[in-house]
Amino acid sequence: MEKATMALRDKPSGATVLSSELMDEALGNASLCSTCRTRAFKEMREFCEMFAAEVDRVTMEVSTVMIINVNPGESDIGLKRLCWISKRRL
């Protein structure tokens, strides 16, 4: 879950959770356990599909607000801050 959290910070999308990069390591570890190996592939896939659907649901409720820092005398317009604000609060 820690790796999924980090990956979602970079790319908040259900597809991120379904990436083979994230699942391969977890499934590799589960395959070493005699108890887990018989169920891990099916249950991990089911969990990731539910998790991805929830990530997509939540990210659809979010809008992006960009605050641009425009300083007279500077040659470029810099991005001051990128904020995620829940539509429920708007």
Biopython code that builds the backbone (N, CA, C, O; Angstrom):
import numpy as np
from Bio.PDB.StructureBuilder import StructureBuilder

atoms = [
    (1, "MET", "N", (0.813, -1.189, 0.000)),
    (1, "MET", "CA", (0.000, 0.000, 0.000)),
    (1, "MET", "C", (0.860, 1.257, 0.000)),
    (1, "MET", "O", (0.470, 2.277, -0.569)),
    (2, "GLU", "N", (2.016, 1.191, 0.629)),
    (2, "GLU", "CA", (2.895, 2.360, 0.669)),
    (2, "GLU", "C", (3.344, 2.750, -0.746)),
    (2, "GLU", "O", (3.366, 3.932, -1.087)),
    (3, "LYS", "N", (3.697, 1.766, -1.558)),
    (3, "LYS", "CA", (4.123, 2.056, -2.928)),
    (3, "LYS", "C", (2.960, 2.578, -3.757)),
    (3, "LYS", "O", (3.145, 3.449, -4.608)),
    (4, "ALA", "N", (1.771, 2.054, -3.517)),
    (4, "ALA", "CA", (0.588, 2.546, -4.221)),
    (4, "ALA", "C", (0.315, 4.000, -3.843)),
    (4, "ALA", "O", (-0.033, 4.813, -4.698)),
    (5, "THR", "N", (0.473, 4.319, -2.576)),
    (5, "THR", "CA", (0.275, 5.696, -2.111)),
    (5, "THR", "C", (1.249, 6.643, -2.804)),
    (5, "THR", "O", (0.855, 7.711, -3.274)),
    (6, "MET", "N", (2.498, 6.259, -2.865)),
    (6, "MET", "CA", (3.508, 7.098, -3.522)),
    (6, "MET", "C", (3.201, 7.251, -5.014)),
    (6, "MET", "O", (3.309, 8.347, -5.564)),
    (7, "ALA", "N", (2.822, 6.159, -5.659)),
    (7, "ALA", "CA", (2.507, 6.202, -7.087)),
    (7, "ALA", "C", (1.280, 7.079, -7.346)),
    (7, "ALA", "O", (1.230, 7.803, -8.340)),
    (8, "LEU", "N", (0.293, 7.012, -6.452)),
    (8, "LEU", "CA", (-0.923, 7.815, -6.623)),
    (8, "LEU", "C", (-0.651, 9.298, -6.423)),
    (8, "LEU", "O", (-1.363, 10.137, -6.977)),
    (9, "ARG", "N", (0.363, 9.630, -5.644)),
    (9, "ARG", "CA", (0.732, 11.048, -5.498)),
    (9, "ARG", "C", (1.217, 11.617, -6.819)),
    (9, "ARG", "O", (0.952, 12.776, -7.138)),
    (10, "ASP", "N", (1.928, 10.800, -7.588)),
    (10, "ASP", "CA", (2.432, 11.237, -8.889)),
    (10, "ASP", "C", (1.364, 11.181, -9.971)),
    (10, "ASP", "O", (1.312, 12.043, -10.848)),
    (11, "LYS", "N", (0.516, 10.164, -9.906)),
    (11, "LYS", "CA", (-0.500, 9.972, -10.947)),
    (11, "LYS", "C", (-1.786, 9.456, -10.295)),
    (11, "LYS", "O", (-1.994, 8.247, -10.190)),
    (12, "PRO", "N", (-2.646, 10.383, -9.857)),
    (12, "PRO", "CA", (-3.875, 9.973, -9.178)),
    (12, "PRO", "C", (-4.914, 9.420, -10.152)),
    (12, "PRO", "O", (-5.773, 10.152, -10.643)),
    (13, "SER", "N", (-4.822, 8.133, -10.421)),
    (13, "SER", "CA", (-5.710, 7.480, -11.378)),
    (13, "SER", "C", (-5.852, 6.016, -11.005)),
    (13, "SER", "O", (-4.924, 5.409, -10.472)),
    (14, "GLY", "N", (-7.020, 5.451, -11.288)),
    (14, "GLY", "CA", (-7.229, 4.034, -11.030)),
    (14, "GLY", "C", (-6.246, 3.164, -11.787)),
    (14, "GLY", "O", (-5.844, 2.105, -11.306)),
    (15, "ALA", "N", (-5.857, 3.615, -12.979)),
    (15, "ALA", "CA", (-4.897, 2.857, -13.788)),
    (15, "ALA", "C", (-3.561, 2.696, -13.067)),
    (15, "ALA", "O", (-2.856, 1.708, -13.274)),
    (16, "THR", "N", (-3.220, 3.649, -12.234)),
    (16, "THR", "CA", (-1.973, 3.581, -11.472)),
    (16, "THR", "C", (-1.957, 2.357, -10.568)),
    (16, "THR", "O", (-0.940, 1.672, -10.464)),
    (17, "VAL", "N", (-3.068, 2.083, -9.920)),
    (17, "VAL", "CA", (-3.150, 0.962, -8.987)),
    (17, "VAL", "C", (-3.136, -0.382, -9.717)),
    (17, "VAL", "O", (-2.743, -1.402, -9.151)),
    (18, "LEU", "N", (-3.563, -0.371, -10.963)),
    (18, "LEU", "CA", (-3.623, -1.604, -11.737)),
    (18, "LEU", "C", (-2.327, -1.900, -12.481)),
    (18, "LEU", "O", (-2.222, -2.911, -13.175)),
    (19, "SER", "N", (-1.341, -1.019, -12.337)),
    (19, "SER", "CA", (-0.091, -1.218, -13.067)),
    (19, "SER", "C", (0.618, -2.484, -12.610)),
    (19, "SER", "O", (0.600, -2.837, -11.431)),
    (20, "SER", "N", (1.235, -3.152, -13.560)),
    (20, "SER", "CA", (1.934, -4.399, -13.227)),
    (20, "SER", "C", (3.120, -4.133, -12.309)),
    (20, "SER", "O", (3.510, -5.010, -11.539)),
    (21, "GLU", "N", (3.699, -2.941, -12.378)),
    (21, "GLU", "CA", (4.820, -2.600, -11.489)),
    (21, "GLU", "C", (4.442, -2.788, -10.028)),
    (21, "GLU", "O", (5.193, -3.380, -9.252)),
    (22, "LEU", "N", (3.276, -2.281, -9.663)),
    (22, "LEU", "CA", (2.848, -2.376, -8.272)),
    (22, "LEU", "C", (2.418, -3.788, -7.899)),
    (22, "LEU", "O", (2.728, -4.274, -6.811)),
    (23, "MET", "N", (1.708, -4.439, -8.801)),
    (23, "MET", "CA", (1.171, -5.757, -8.472)),
    (23, "MET", "C", (2.229, -6.849, -8.493)),
    (23, "MET", "O", (2.144, -7.795, -7.709)),
    (24, "ASP", "N", (3.217, -6.745, -9.364)),
    (24, "ASP", "CA", (4.217, -7.805, -9.506)),
    (24, "ASP", "C", (4.970, -8.098, -8.213)),
    (24, "ASP", "O", (5.163, -9.259, -7.852)),
    (25, "GLU", "N", (5.391, -7.058, -7.525)),
    (25, "GLU", "CA", (6.150, -7.268, -6.290)),
    (25, "GLU", "C", (5.276, -7.918, -5.218)),
    (25, "GLU", "O", (5.703, -8.856, -4.545)),
    (26, "ALA", "N", (4.055, -7.413, -5.066)),
    (26, "ALA", "CA", (3.151, -7.977, -4.058)),
    (26, "ALA", "C", (2.829, -9.435, -4.375)),
    (26, "ALA", "O", (2.807, -10.281, -3.480)),
    (27, "LEU", "N", (2.581, -9.721, -5.639)),
    (27, "LEU", "CA", (2.269, -11.097, -6.023)),
    (27, "LEU", "C", (3.489, -12.003, -5.885)),
    (27, "LEU", "O", (3.356, -13.175, -5.532)),
    (28, "GLY", "N", (4.662, -11.471, -6.160)),
    (28, "GLY", "CA", (5.892, -12.244, -5.983)),
    (28, "GLY", "C", (6.087, -12.630, -4.530)),
    (28, "GLY", "O", (6.444, -13.767, -4.222)),
    (29, "ASN", "N", (5.850, -11.676, -3.637)),
    (29, "ASN", "CA", (5.975, -11.961, -2.200)),
    (29, "ASN", "C", (4.915, -12.962, -1.747)),
    (29, "ASN", "O", (5.201, -13.867, -0.962)),
    (30, "ALA", "N", (3.702, -12.797, -2.242)),
    (30, "ALA", "CA", (2.612, -13.704, -1.854)),
    (30, "ALA", "C", (2.863, -15.120, -2.357)),
    (30, "ALA", "O", (2.469, -16.089, -1.709)),
    (31, "SER", "N", (3.510, -15.245, -3.497)),
    (31, "SER", "CA", (3.756, -16.580, -4.054)),
    (31, "SER", "C", (4.761, -17.375, -3.220)),
    (31, "SER", "O", (4.848, -18.595, -3.359)),
    (32, "LEU", "N", (5.514, -16.702, -2.362)),
    (32, "LEU", "CA", (6.475, -17.382, -1.484)),
    (32, "LEU", "C", (5.802, -17.987, -0.251)),
    (32, "LEU", "O", (6.383, -18.819, 0.445)),
    (33, "CYS", "N", (4.579, -17.557, 0.002)),
    (33, "CYS", "CA", (3.851, -18.029, 1.186)),
    (33, "CYS", "C", (2.934, -19.179, 0.782)),
    (33, "CYS", "O", (2.114, -19.032, -0.124)),
    (34, "SER", "N", (3.071, -20.310, 1.445)),
    (34, "SER", "CA", (2.262, -21.486, 1.082)),
    (34, "SER", "C", (0.776, -21.253, 1.330)),
    (34, "SER", "O", (-0.060, -21.846, 0.647)),
    (35, "THR", "N", (0.437, -20.417, 2.273)),
    (35, "THR", "CA", (-0.966, -20.117, 2.548)),
    (35, "THR", "C", (-1.537, -19.136, 1.519)),
    (35, "THR", "O", (-2.665, -19.305, 1.056)),
    (36, "CYS", "N", (-0.765, -18.127, 1.168)),
    (36, "CYS", "CA", (-1.244, -17.060, 0.287)),
    (36, "CYS", "C", (-1.240, -17.422, -1.196)),
    (36, "CYS", "O", (-2.110, -16.981, -1.948)),
    (37, "ARG", "N", (-0.281, -18.208, -1.609)),
    (37, "ARG", "CA", (-0.057, -18.402, -3.049)),
    (37, "ARG", "C", (-1.264, -18.946, -3.800)),
    (37, "ARG", "O", (-1.428, -18.655, -4.985)),
    (38, "THR", "N", (-2.107, -19.725, -3.143)),
    (38, "THR", "CA", (-3.252, -20.306, -3.856)),
    (38, "THR", "C", (-4.363, -19.287, -4.095)),
    (38, "THR", "O", (-5.171, -19.463, -5.007)),
    (39, "ARG", "N", (-4.416, -18.218, -3.284)),
    (39, "ARG", "CA", (-5.483, -17.233, -3.403)),
    (39, "ARG", "C", (-5.012, -15.875, -3.865)),
    (39, "ARG", "O", (-5.816, -15.071, -4.337)),
    (40, "ALA", "N", (-3.743, -15.606, -3.742)),
    (40, "ALA", "CA", (-3.223, -14.249, -3.918)),
    (40, "ALA", "C", (-3.540, -13.632, -5.275)),
    (40, "ALA", "O", (-3.956, -12.475, -5.337)),
    (41, "PHE", "N", (-3.358, -14.360, -6.342)),
    (41, "PHE", "CA", (-3.535, -13.770, -7.669)),
    (41, "PHE", "C", (-4.978, -13.324, -7.885)),
    (41, "PHE", "O", (-5.221, -12.211, -8.350)),
    (42, "LYS", "N", (-5.925, -14.176, -7.553)),
    (42, "LYS", "CA", (-7.335, -13.838, -7.731)),
    (42, "LYS", "C", (-7.751, -12.710, -6.794)),
    (42, "LYS", "O", (-8.384, -11.745, -7.223)),
    (43, "GLU", "N", (-7.398, -12.828, -5.526)),
    (43, "GLU", "CA", (-7.815, -11.836, -4.542)),
    (43, "GLU", "C", (-7.119, -10.493, -4.744)),
    (43, "GLU", "O", (-7.727, -9.444, -4.535)),
    (44, "MET", "N", (-5.848, -10.516, -5.151)),
    (44, "MET", "CA", (-5.132, -9.268, -5.410)),
    (44, "MET", "C", (-5.755, -8.536, -6.595)),
    (44, "MET", "O", (-5.929, -7.318, -6.555)),
    (45, "ARG", "N", (-6.084, -9.266, -7.632)),
    (45, "ARG", "CA", (-6.710, -8.657, -8.807)),
    (45, "ARG", "C", (-8.062, -8.041, -8.427)),
    (45, "ARG", "O", (-8.366, -6.913, -8.817)),
    (46, "GLU", "N", (-8.867, -8.784, -7.667)),
    (46, "GLU", "CA", (-10.168, -8.269, -7.238)),
    (46, "GLU", "C", (-10.018, -7.021, -6.382)),
    (46, "GLU", "O", (-10.734, -6.037, -6.569)),
    (47, "PHE", "N", (-9.073, -7.072, -5.435)),
    (47, "PHE", "CA", (-8.831, -5.913, -4.575)),
    (47, "PHE", "C", (-8.389, -4.708, -5.398)),
    (47, "PHE", "O", (-8.896, -3.604, -5.200)),
    (48, "CYS", "N", (-7.451, -4.909, -6.316)),
    (48, "CYS", "CA", (-6.933, -3.798, -7.117)),
    (48, "CYS", "C", (-8.012, -3.189, -8.009)),
    (48, "CYS", "O", (-8.029, -1.977, -8.221)),
    (49, "GLU", "N", (-8.903, -4.014, -8.526)),
    (49, "GLU", "CA", (-9.999, -3.496, -9.346)),
    (49, "GLU", "C", (-10.951, -2.638, -8.509)),
    (49, "GLU", "O", (-11.404, -1.589, -8.966)),
    (50, "MET", "N", (-11.254, -3.080, -7.288)),
    (50, "MET", "CA", (-12.115, -2.279, -6.398)),
    (50, "MET", "C", (-11.403, -1.002, -5.968)),
    (50, "MET", "O", (-12.008, 0.068, -5.920)),
    (51, "PHE", "N", (-10.120, -1.121, -5.658)),
    (51, "PHE", "CA", (-9.317, 0.032, -5.254)),
    (51, "PHE", "C", (-9.240, 1.046, -6.392)),
    (51, "PHE", "O", (-9.394, 2.245, -6.161)),
    (52, "ALA", "N", (-9.004, 0.579, -7.613)),
    (52, "ALA", "CA", (-8.916, 1.460, -8.776)),
    (52, "ALA", "C", (-10.241, 2.174, -9.014)),
    (52, "ALA", "O", (-10.252, 3.364, -9.329)),
    (53, "ALA", "N", (-11.350, 1.470, -8.870)),
    (53, "ALA", "CA", (-12.670, 2.090, -9.052)),
    (53, "ALA", "C", (-12.886, 3.187, -8.016)),
    (53, "ALA", "O", (-13.439, 4.241, -8.330)),
    (54, "GLU", "N", (-12.451, 2.944, -6.787)),
    (54, "GLU", "CA", (-12.598, 3.958, -5.737)),
    (54, "GLU", "C", (-11.686, 5.161, -5.997)),
    (54, "GLU", "O", (-12.097, 6.303, -5.791)),
    (55, "VAL", "N", (-10.464, 4.914, -6.443)),
    (55, "VAL", "CA", (-9.555, 6.019, -6.784)),
    (55, "VAL", "C", (-10.182, 6.870, -7.891)),
    (55, "VAL", "O", (-10.185, 8.097, -7.800)),
    (56, "ASP", "N", (-10.707, 6.233, -8.922)),
    (56, "ASP", "CA", (-11.338, 6.974, -10.017)),
    (56, "ASP", "C", (-12.561, 7.755, -9.534)),
    (56, "ASP", "O", (-12.778, 8.892, -9.952)),
    (57, "ARG", "N", (-13.357, 7.150, -8.658)),
    (57, "ARG", "CA", (-14.540, 7.834, -8.136)),
    (57, "ARG", "C", (-14.142, 9.100, -7.367)),
    (57, "ARG", "O", (-14.732, 10.165, -7.552)),
    (58, "VAL", "N", (-13.147, 8.963, -6.515)),
    (58, "VAL", "CA", (-12.720, 10.090, -5.691)),
    (58, "VAL", "C", (-12.057, 11.178, -6.541)),
    (58, "VAL", "O", (-12.310, 12.363, -6.327)),
    (59, "THR", "N", (-11.221, 10.792, -7.492)),
    (59, "THR", "CA", (-10.543, 11.807, -8.302)),
    (59, "THR", "C", (-11.513, 12.543, -9.215)),
    (59, "THR", "O", (-11.233, 13.669, -9.626)),
    (60, "MET", "N", (-12.644, 11.933, -9.539)),
    (60, "MET", "CA", (-13.647, 12.637, -10.336)),
    (60, "MET", "C", (-14.338, 13.727, -9.528)),
    (60, "MET", "O", (-14.940, 14.636, -10.100)),
    (61, "GLU", "N", (-14.257, 13.645, -8.207)),
    (61, "GLU", "CA", (-14.854, 14.646, -7.328)),
    (61, "GLU", "C", (-13.910, 15.807, -7.045)),
    (61, "GLU", "O", (-14.232, 16.702, -6.263)),
    (62, "VAL", "N", (-12.774, 15.791, -7.667)),
    (62, "VAL", "CA", (-11.744, 16.789, -7.380)),
    (62, "VAL", "C", (-11.543, 17.682, -8.592)),
    (62, "VAL", "O", (-11.546, 17.215, -9.732)),
    (63, "SER", "N", (-11.371, 18.954, -8.336)),
    (63, "SER", "CA", (-11.034, 19.866, -9.418)),
    (63, "SER", "C", (-9.665, 20.467, -9.141)),
    (63, "SER", "O", (-9.226, 20.522, -7.992)),
    (64, "THR", "N", (-9.006, 20.909, -10.176)),
    (64, "THR", "CA", (-7.677, 21.493, -10.045)),
    (64, "THR", "C", (-7.790, 23.007, -10.082)),
    (64, "THR", "O", (-8.459, 23.574, -10.946)),
    (65, "VAL", "N", (-7.137, 23.641, -9.148)),
    (65, "VAL", "CA", (-7.092, 25.093, -9.118)),
    (65, "VAL", "C", (-5.629, 25.490, -9.185)),
    (65, "VAL", "O", (-4.829, 25.063, -8.353)),
    (66, "MET", "N", (-5.277, 26.299, -10.163)),
    (66, "MET", "CA", (-3.901, 26.766, -10.272)),
    (66, "MET", "C", (-3.849, 28.236, -9.871)),
    (66, "MET", "O", (-4.651, 29.049, -10.330)),
    (67, "ILE", "N", (-2.916, 28.550, -9.030)),
    (67, "ILE", "CA", (-2.686, 29.927, -8.628)),
    (67, "ILE", "C", (-1.381, 30.343, -9.281)),
    (67, "ILE", "O", (-0.324, 29.788, -8.981)),
    (68, "ILE", "N", (-1.457, 31.314, -10.167)),
    (68, "ILE", "CA", (-0.291, 31.752, -10.916)),
    (68, "ILE", "C", (0.337, 32.959, -10.215)),
    (68, "ILE", "O", (-0.346, 33.913, -9.843)),
    (69, "ASN", "N", (1.628, 32.887, -10.051)),
    (69, "ASN", "CA", (2.392, 33.969, -9.450)),
    (69, "ASN", "C", (2.917, 34.858, -10.569)),
    (69, "ASN", "O", (3.829, 34.470, -11.300)),
    (70, "VAL", "N", (2.346, 36.042, -10.702)),
    (70, "VAL", "CA", (2.781, 36.963, -11.744)),
    (70, "VAL", "C", (3.456, 38.138, -11.055)),
    (70, "VAL", "O", (2.806, 38.957, -10.405)),
    (71, "ASN", "N", (4.740, 38.200, -11.206)),
    (71, "ASN", "CA", (5.498, 39.291, -10.596)),
    (71, "ASN", "C", (5.981, 40.248, -11.673)),
    (71, "ASN", "O", (6.729, 39.850, -12.567)),
    (72, "PRO", "N", (5.558, 41.515, -11.596)),
    (72, "PRO", "CA", (6.039, 42.493, -12.577)),
    (72, "PRO", "C", (7.568, 42.562, -12.543)),
    (72, "PRO", "O", (8.181, 42.551, -11.475)),
    (73, "GLY", "N", (8.150, 42.632, -13.700)),
    (73, "GLY", "CA", (9.592, 42.717, -13.779)),
    (73, "GLY", "C", (10.258, 41.371, -14.000)),
    (73, "GLY", "O", (11.431, 41.324, -14.369)),
    (74, "GLU", "N", (9.547, 40.285, -13.786)),
    (74, "GLU", "CA", (10.116, 38.973, -14.046)),
    (74, "GLU", "C", (9.735, 38.552, -15.454)),
    (74, "GLU", "O", (8.644, 38.871, -15.928)),
    (75, "SER", "N", (10.614, 37.849, -16.112)),
    (75, "SER", "CA", (10.396, 37.496, -17.507)),
    (75, "SER", "C", (9.424, 36.343, -17.702)),
    (75, "SER", "O", (8.867, 36.180, -18.788)),
    (76, "ASP", "N", (9.214, 35.546, -16.671)),
    (76, "ASP", "CA", (8.305, 34.414, -16.856)),
    (76, "ASP", "C", (7.231, 34.392, -15.781)),
    (76, "ASP", "O", (7.359, 35.015, -14.726)),
    (77, "ILE", "N", (6.188, 33.669, -16.076)),
    (77, "ILE", "CA", (5.100, 33.481, -15.129)),
    (77, "ILE", "C", (5.330, 32.128, -14.481)),
    (77, "ILE", "O", (5.344, 31.105, -15.166)),
    (78, "GLY", "N", (5.507, 32.114, -13.198)),
    (78, "GLY", "CA", (5.791, 30.861, -12.499)),
    (78, "GLY", "C", (4.555, 30.298, -11.836)),
    (78, "GLY", "O", (3.682, 31.037, -11.381)),
    (79, "LEU", "N", (4.493, 29.020, -11.789)),
    (79, "LEU", "CA", (3.401, 28.371, -11.090)),
    (79, "LEU", "C", (3.714, 28.422, -9.607)),
    (79, "LEU", "O", (4.687, 27.831, -9.138)),
    (80, "LYS", "N", (2.883, 29.127, -8.888)),
    (80, "LYS", "CA", (3.126, 29.287, -7.466)),
    (80, "LYS", "C", (2.679, 28.055, -6.683)),
    (80, "LYS", "O", (3.371, 27.588, -5.778)),
    (81, "ARG", "N", (1.521, 27.546, -7.048)),
    (81, "ARG", "CA", (0.996, 26.451, -6.252)),
    (81, "ARG", "C", (-0.099, 25.743, -7.040)),
    (81, "ARG", "O", (-0.861, 26.381, -7.766)),
    (82, "LEU", "N", (-0.173, 24.442, -6.895)),
    (82, "LEU", "CA", (-1.233, 23.652, -7.495)),
    (82, "LEU", "C", (-2.004, 23.009, -6.355)),
    (82, "LEU", "O", (-1.447, 22.250, -5.562)),
    (83, "CYS", "N", (-3.272, 23.315, -6.282)),
    (83, "CYS", "CA", (-4.087, 22.832, -5.171)),
    (83, "CYS", "C", (-5.191, 21.932, -5.682)),
    (83, "CYS", "O", (-5.754, 22.168, -6.751)),
    (84, "TRP", "N", (-5.493, 20.915, -4.928)),
    (84, "TRP", "CA", (-6.631, 20.053, -5.212)),
    (84, "TRP", "C", (-7.714, 20.417, -4.212)),
    (84, "TRP", "O", (-7.495, 20.385, -3.001)),
    (85, "ILE", "N", (-8.869, 20.759, -4.725)),
    (85, "ILE", "CA", (-9.970, 21.145, -3.855)),
    (85, "ILE", "C", (-11.168, 20.264, -4.161)),
    (85, "ILE", "O", (-11.555, 20.120, -5.320)),
    (86, "SER", "N", (-11.740, 19.690, -3.157)),
    (86, "SER", "CA", (-12.892, 18.835, -3.347)),
    (86, "SER", "C", (-14.069, 19.663, -3.813)),
    (86, "SER", "O", (-14.331, 20.728, -3.253)),
    (87, "LYS", "N", (-14.786, 19.201, -4.825)),
    (87, "LYS", "CA", (-15.949, 19.909, -5.328)),
    (87, "LYS", "C", (-17.033, 20.015, -4.255)),
    (87, "LYS", "O", (-17.854, 20.931, -4.283)),
    (88, "ARG", "N", (-17.028, 19.092, -3.332)),
    (88, "ARG", "CA", (-18.033, 19.144, -2.270)),
    (88, "ARG", "C", (-17.866, 20.392, -1.415)),
    (88, "ARG", "O", (-18.839, 20.878, -0.838)),
    (89, "ARG", "N", (-16.677, 20.904, -1.327)),
    (89, "ARG", "CA", (-16.428, 22.090, -0.496)),
    (89, "ARG", "C", (-16.669, 23.387, -1.257)),
    (89, "ARG", "O", (-16.750, 24.451, -0.642)),
    (90, "LEU", "N", (-16.785, 23.323, -2.586)),
    (90, "LEU", "CA", (-16.953, 24.543, -3.375)),
    (90, "LEU", "C", (-18.347, 25.097, -3.263)),
    (90, "LEU", "O", (-18.653, 26.124, -3.869)),
]
sb = StructureBuilder()
sb.init_structure("model")
sb.init_model(0)
sb.init_chain("A")
sb.init_seg("    ")
for serial, (resi, resn, name, xyz) in enumerate(atoms, 1):
    if name == "N":
        sb.init_residue(resn, " ", resi, " ")
    sb.init_atom(name, np.array(xyz, "f"), 0.0, 1.0, " ", f" {name:<3s}", serial, name[0])
structure = sb.get_structure()
